[in-house]
């Protein structure tokens, strides 16, 4: 018989689901920081949102098989429902595609700018809500703890091609390395891995990628019939699951990102990558761990279902960084209104607006800063 203490510890650390993944330094930091969250809530009550009512987003391996299959079924359901945006994007054939359309339309605004983290928080919340309200999903958006699988991503529970994975790697097709033009050698290339072709295993082996490409990392993708990438261009899901990229997403990088950067400018800049210094950042590292088409494409990457687990981890890392000093960091925004300040624009503020095009109206940045009470209480979640 397990003692109550040991049983509780197994539950907290996901041991009942997968004892092969002990908590890493980032997990421990998050757990040890919850006292700060409790103290902040005691001084700043958020109405009906508190640690008892907040939903908990969990890591993929900490879901049991039934929960993993329910999530997968909900994503497949969203892919089966008709688009609401086909009038403005003829290539959008499903509700799943609608989220790709929004990302394409706002890529140049919401990356390398003040909107990167708050906008993706809104985006992720809306997608999670669609899975629940339109497809009957009873869980919440899981995340991908990069460190758990970084050494061998292809054989991980996320990419092993089983019926409880997010599908496997692509079949091997010879392909070129991914180039990073502004980075110095040897960091200017991400060497190709063992995939590159169509995904043939797992729940998403038959899915159709309908939009893009716009900035492909593979050179043999059929071009889109429209210059904006929103025409109908059906093709298979392709991946090149790549441990070379995964190498920069281990827990030491994430821990240093959270603990060494004391303001939003340096936190976000380090997260998104400092390419001239040869630093890819965990954001790019996670995206190029998947690679292929569409996930190797800056614009249409949400067309790979694993995108959502990657960006849930991005949001989790921001959340862990925020809870180190909630009083200060719930108001800390930086960078300008445009990607890499091109063209030059003013600095971002908490009063700036974020939206999801025709899917969801304007939300002020200040209402997206807190996961506990943001958006008038619509955001009420923490990460395990």
Secondary structure as UniProt FT lines:
FT   HELIX           4..12
FT   TURN            13..17
FT   TURN            19..20
FT   HELIX           25..32
FT   HELIX           34..43
FT   TURN            47..48
FT   TURN            51..53
FT   STRAND          55..57
FT   HELIX           60..62
FT   HELIX           65..80
FT   TURN            86..88
FT   TURN            90..91
FT   HELIX           95..106
FT   TURN            107..109
FT   TURN            114..115
FT   HELIX           116..135
FT   HELIX           146..149
FT   TURN            150..151
FT   HELIX           153..155
FT   TURN            157..159
FT   TURN            163..164
FT   STRAND          170..172
FT   STRAND          178..179
FT   TURN            181..182
FT   TURN            185..188
FT   STRAND          189..190
FT   STRAND          196..199
FT   TURN            203..206
FT   STRAND          208..209
FT   TURN            227..228
FT   STRAND          235..236
FT   HELIX           243..246
FT   HELIX           247..249
FT   HELIX           251..260
FT   HELIX           264..272
FT   HELIX           275..277
FT   HELIX           281..290
FT   TURN            294..296
FT   TURN            298..300
FT   HELIX           301..303
FT   TURN            305..306
FT   HELIX           307..322
FT   TURN            323..324
FT   HELIX           326..329
FT   TURN            330..331
FT   HELIX           339..341
FT   TURN            350..351
FT   STRAND          353..354
FT   HELIX           357..359
FT   STRAND          363..364
FT   HELIX           365..368
FT   TURN            373..374
FT   HELIX           375..377
FT   STRAND          380..383
//
